[in-house]
Amino acid sequence: MAARGKSGSDGHLARIAAALERLAPTSTLTTAPNTGSAFVWEPSQGGLVAVAEVTHIPLFLLKGVDQARDTLLENTRRFADGLPANNALLWGARGMGKSSLVKAAHAEVNKARKGKAQLVLVEIHREEISTLPVLLRLLRDTQRRFLLYCDDLSFDRDDTSYKSLKAALEGGIEGRPANVLFYATSNRRHLMPRDMMENERSTAINPSEAVEEKVSLSDRFGLWLGFHNCGQDEYLAMIDGYAKHYGLKAGDLHARAIAWAAGRGSRSGRVAWQFVQDLAGELGKRLD
């Protein structure tokens, strides 16, 4: 009886193990990838998770950010070609295309690299910043070039993971690998809330040094690209660009777009895209 019980228990454990194996992601990599051009860093899943297709808006459809667009695209091209390039911080108003620009620049650079090694985009979530040194060690010993991207990066009071980012970008004993570049988007220019920096100033023995410790994180980014709220002309230019590209026709297009923005209480690239999605659905058009 005891033998049969043990056998039944072993069989039950085997079925559990098989079920867990089926549930585990099959596209997770624990070494630097040799193929593929986009991944998400998921340390809780064991490594890099492949992304079949990056959702992005064509670069030429991003309006009102011409200077930032040209600067980031050139920086990205240089890096993909093995030339010196800077980490970039895209900061400013919500919905003005910061994350869209990073993905569009990556796609544009790779489109021009037919027959050449593709630039790899790796997204790292804000919550995983403390594991950035682990990711950098994984990517260091390979010939491929990796663009690390963190969307909506910021740090709150008592959050010390920013120190991991500082050391990883510049200044750590290992240093940033030559084949890795880091792009981040944020609503904050210095990545820290103002009250956090003011508190540091009021309680520190040397206030100026305390604030410098916080602000110096932004200094690790060689490019600071500012994004500001757009005016009505820029907003309507975004609408016209989308409408022309996707073949959306409406006689009262501008009036409807202005009313949509008034209902949202703001004008931005995100609001323009949301209006276009609504219009396309009304017209029975797909945005492919």
C-alpha positions as CSV (number, residue, x, y, z in Angstrom):
1,M,0.0,0.0,0.0
2,A,2.9,2.3,0.9
3,A,4.6,1.7,-2.4
4,R,1.4,2.5,-4.3
5,G,1.0,5.7,-2.3
6,K,4.5,6.9,-3.1
7,S,4.0,6.1,-6.8
8,G,0.8,8.0,-6.9
9,S,2.5,11.0,-5.2
10,D,5.4,10.9,-7.7
11,G,2.9,10.9,-10.6
12,H,1.0,13.8,-9.1
13,L,4.3,15.8,-8.7
14,A,5.3,15.0,-12.3
15,R,2.0,16.3,-13.6
16,I,2.4,19.5,-11.7
17,A,5.9,20.0,-13.0
18,A,4.7,19.4,-16.6
19,A,1.9,21.9,-16.1
20,L,4.3,24.5,-14.8
21,E,6.7,23.9,-17.7
22,R,3.8,24.5,-20.2
23,L,2.9,27.8,-18.4
24,A,6.5,29.1,-18.4
25,P,7.3,31.5,-21.3
26,T,9.1,29.8,-24.1
27,S,10.6,32.9,-25.5
28,T,12.6,34.0,-22.3
29,L,16.3,34.3,-22.8
30,T,18.9,34.2,-20.1
31,T,21.7,35.1,-22.5
32,A,22.2,38.0,-25.0
33,P,19.9,37.3,-28.0
34,N,21.4,36.5,-31.4
35,T,18.2,37.2,-33.3
36,G,15.2,39.4,-32.9
37,S,15.1,43.2,-32.6
38,A,12.8,43.8,-29.6
39,F,12.6,42.4,-26.1
40,V,11.2,43.2,-22.7
41,W,13.4,42.7,-19.6
42,E,11.5,40.5,-17.2
43,P,13.8,39.2,-14.5
44,S,10.9,37.7,-12.7
45,Q,10.3,35.5,-15.8
46,G,14.0,34.6,-16.0
47,G,15.4,37.1,-18.5
48,L,14.5,38.7,-21.9
49,V,11.1,38.1,-23.4
50,A,10.9,38.5,-27.2
51,V,8.5,41.0,-28.7
52,A,7.3,39.9,-32.1
53,E,6.3,43.4,-33.3
54,V,6.8,46.8,-31.7
55,T,3.7,49.0,-32.0
56,H,4.8,52.3,-33.3
57,I,3.7,55.4,-35.3
58,P,5.7,56.2,-38.4
59,L,8.3,58.9,-37.7
60,F,7.0,61.4,-40.2
61,L,3.6,61.4,-38.5
62,L,5.1,62.9,-35.3
63,K,4.4,66.6,-35.6
64,G,5.4,69.6,-33.5
65,V,8.6,67.8,-32.2
66,D,10.9,68.4,-35.2
67,Q,14.0,69.4,-33.3
68,A,13.8,66.6,-30.8
69,R,12.9,64.1,-33.6
70,D,16.0,65.0,-35.7
71,T,18.3,65.1,-32.7
72,L,17.2,61.7,-31.4
73,L,17.2,60.1,-34.8
74,E,20.7,61.2,-35.6
75,N,21.9,60.1,-32.1
76,T,20.3,56.7,-32.6
77,R,21.8,56.3,-36.1
78,R,25.3,57.0,-34.8
79,F,24.9,54.4,-32.1
80,A,23.6,51.8,-34.5
81,D,26.7,52.5,-36.7
82,G,29.1,51.9,-33.9
83,L,29.9,55.6,-33.4
84,P,29.8,57.5,-30.1
85,A,26.3,58.5,-28.9
86,N,24.7,59.9,-25.8
87,N,22.1,58.5,-23.3
88,A,18.9,60.5,-23.8
89,L,16.3,61.9,-21.4
90,L,13.0,62.9,-23.1
91,W,11.1,65.0,-20.6
92,G,8.2,67.3,-20.5
93,A,4.4,67.5,-21.1
94,R,2.3,64.4,-21.1
95,G,1.1,63.0,-24.4
96,M,3.5,64.9,-26.6
97,G,5.1,61.9,-28.2
98,K,8.1,61.1,-26.0
99,S,7.7,57.3,-26.0
100,S,6.3,57.3,-29.5
101,L,9.5,59.1,-30.7
102,V,11.8,56.5,-29.1
103,K,10.0,53.6,-30.8
104,A,9.6,55.4,-34.1
105,A,13.4,56.3,-34.2
106,H,14.3,52.7,-33.5
107,A,12.0,51.5,-36.4
108,E,13.3,54.2,-38.7
109,V,17.0,53.3,-38.1
110,N,16.4,49.6,-38.6
111,K,14.4,50.3,-41.8
112,A,17.6,51.8,-43.3
113,R,19.8,49.0,-42.1
114,K,18.9,46.3,-44.6
115,G,21.7,43.8,-44.8
116,K,23.2,45.2,-41.6
117,A,22.9,44.1,-38.0
118,Q,19.6,45.4,-36.5
119,L,19.6,47.7,-33.5
120,V,17.9,45.8,-30.6
121,L,15.3,47.7,-28.5
122,V,15.0,46.4,-24.9
123,E,12.3,47.8,-22.7
124,I,13.0,47.9,-19.0
125,H,10.1,48.8,-16.6
126,R,10.5,51.4,-14.0
127,E,10.1,48.8,-11.2
128,E,13.1,46.8,-12.6
129,I,15.6,49.6,-12.6
130,S,17.4,48.0,-9.6
131,T,18.2,45.0,-11.8
132,L,19.7,47.1,-14.5
133,P,23.3,46.1,-13.6
134,V,22.3,42.4,-14.1
135,L,20.9,43.2,-17.6
136,L,24.0,45.1,-18.6
137,R,26.3,42.2,-17.7
138,L,24.1,40.0,-19.8
139,L,24.4,42.2,-22.8
140,R,28.0,43.2,-22.4
141,D,29.7,40.3,-24.2
142,T,28.1,40.4,-27.6
143,Q,28.6,42.3,-30.9
144,R,25.0,43.4,-31.2
145,R,24.0,46.9,-30.1
146,F,21.2,47.4,-27.6
147,L,19.0,50.4,-27.0
148,L,17.5,50.2,-23.5
149,Y,14.3,52.1,-23.0
150,C,12.4,53.0,-19.9
151,D,9.1,54.8,-20.2
152,D,7.8,57.2,-17.6
153,L,10.9,57.0,-15.4
154,S,10.8,58.9,-12.1
155,F,11.7,58.3,-8.5
156,D,9.7,59.0,-5.3
157,R,10.7,59.8,-1.8
158,D,12.8,57.1,-0.1
159,D,13.4,55.4,-3.4
160,T,17.1,54.5,-3.7
161,S,17.0,52.6,-6.9
162,Y,18.1,55.7,-8.7
163,K,21.6,55.0,-7.4
164,S,21.6,51.8,-9.4
165,L,20.8,53.8,-12.5
166,K,23.5,56.4,-11.8
167,A,26.2,53.7,-11.4
168,A,25.0,51.8,-14.5
169,L,24.9,54.8,-16.8
170,E,28.2,56.4,-15.8
171,G,30.6,56.1,-12.9
172,G,30.2,52.5,-11.8
173,I,33.3,50.3,-11.7
174,E,32.1,48.3,-14.7
175,G,30.7,51.3,-16.6
176,R,28.1,51.2,-19.3
177,P,29.0,48.7,-22.0
178,A,29.9,50.3,-25.3
179,N,27.2,48.3,-27.1
180,V,24.4,49.7,-24.8
181,L,22.6,53.0,-24.9
182,F,19.9,54.2,-22.5
183,Y,16.8,56.3,-23.4
184,A,14.3,57.3,-20.8
185,T,11.1,59.3,-20.9
186,S,9.8,61.3,-17.9
187,N,7.4,64.1,-17.0
188,R,10.2,65.4,-14.7
189,R,13.3,67.0,-15.9
190,H,15.3,65.9,-12.9
191,L,13.4,62.6,-12.4
192,M,12.8,63.5,-8.8
193,P,9.7,65.3,-7.3
194,R,10.5,68.9,-6.3
195,D,9.4,68.4,-2.7
196,M,11.9,65.6,-2.4
197,M,14.8,67.8,-3.4
198,E,13.6,70.6,-1.2
199,N,13.4,68.2,1.7
200,E,17.0,67.1,1.1
201,R,18.0,70.8,1.1
202,S,16.3,71.6,4.4
203,T,17.5,68.5,6.4
204,A,21.0,67.9,5.1
205,I,24.2,69.0,6.8
206,N,25.4,70.4,3.5
207,P,22.2,71.3,1.5
208,S,23.9,72.0,-1.8
209,E,25.6,68.6,-1.8
210,A,22.4,66.8,-1.0
211,V,20.6,68.4,-3.9
212,E,23.5,67.8,-6.2
213,E,23.3,64.1,-5.4
214,K,19.7,64.1,-6.7
215,V,20.2,66.3,-9.7
216,S,23.3,64.5,-10.8
217,L,21.2,61.6,-12.1
218,S,19.9,63.7,-14.9
219,D,23.5,64.7,-15.8
220,R,24.2,61.1,-16.8
221,F,22.1,61.8,-19.9
222,G,24.0,63.6,-22.5
223,L,20.9,64.6,-24.4
224,W,18.0,66.4,-22.7
225,L,15.1,66.7,-25.1
226,G,12.2,68.9,-23.9
227,F,8.6,68.4,-25.0
228,H,6.1,71.2,-24.4
229,N,2.3,71.6,-24.7
230,C,1.3,72.3,-28.3
231,G,-0.8,75.1,-29.7
232,Q,-3.9,74.7,-31.8
233,D,-2.0,75.0,-35.1
234,E,0.3,72.2,-34.1
235,Y,-2.6,70.1,-32.9
236,L,-4.5,70.5,-36.1
237,A,-1.3,69.7,-38.1
238,M,-1.2,66.4,-36.3
239,I,-4.8,65.7,-37.1
240,D,-4.3,66.6,-40.8
241,G,-1.2,64.3,-41.0
242,Y,-3.0,61.4,-39.5
243,A,-6.1,62.0,-41.7
244,K,-4.1,62.1,-44.9
245,H,-2.0,59.1,-44.0
246,Y,-4.9,56.9,-43.1
247,G,-7.4,58.2,-45.7
248,L,-9.9,59.7,-43.2
249,K,-12.2,62.3,-44.7
250,A,-14.6,64.5,-42.8
251,G,-16.0,67.8,-43.9
252,D,-15.9,69.3,-40.5
253,L,-12.6,67.7,-39.5
254,H,-11.0,70.7,-37.8
255,A,-14.2,71.7,-35.9
256,R,-14.6,68.2,-34.6
257,A,-11.0,67.9,-33.6
258,I,-11.1,71.2,-31.7
259,A,-14.3,70.1,-29.9
260,W,-12.6,66.8,-29.0
261,A,-9.7,68.6,-27.5
262,A,-12.0,71.0,-25.6
263,G,-13.7,68.0,-24.1
264,R,-10.4,66.5,-22.9
265,G,-9.2,69.9,-21.6
266,S,-5.9,69.7,-23.5
267,R,-4.2,69.5,-26.8
268,S,-1.4,67.0,-27.4
269,G,-0.2,64.3,-29.7
270,R,-2.0,61.7,-27.6
271,V,-5.3,63.6,-27.7
272,A,-4.9,64.0,-31.5
273,W,-4.3,60.2,-31.9
274,Q,-7.4,59.4,-29.7
275,F,-9.5,61.6,-31.9
276,V,-8.2,59.9,-35.0
277,Q,-9.0,56.5,-33.5
278,D,-12.6,57.6,-32.8
279,L,-13.0,59.1,-36.3
280,A,-11.6,56.0,-37.9
281,G,-14.0,53.8,-36.0
282,E,-16.9,56.0,-37.0
283,L,-15.9,55.8,-40.6
284,G,-15.3,52.0,-40.5
285,K,-11.6,52.4,-41.3
286,R,-8.7,50.4,-39.9
287,L,-5.5,52.1,-38.8
288,D,-3.0,49.6,-40.2
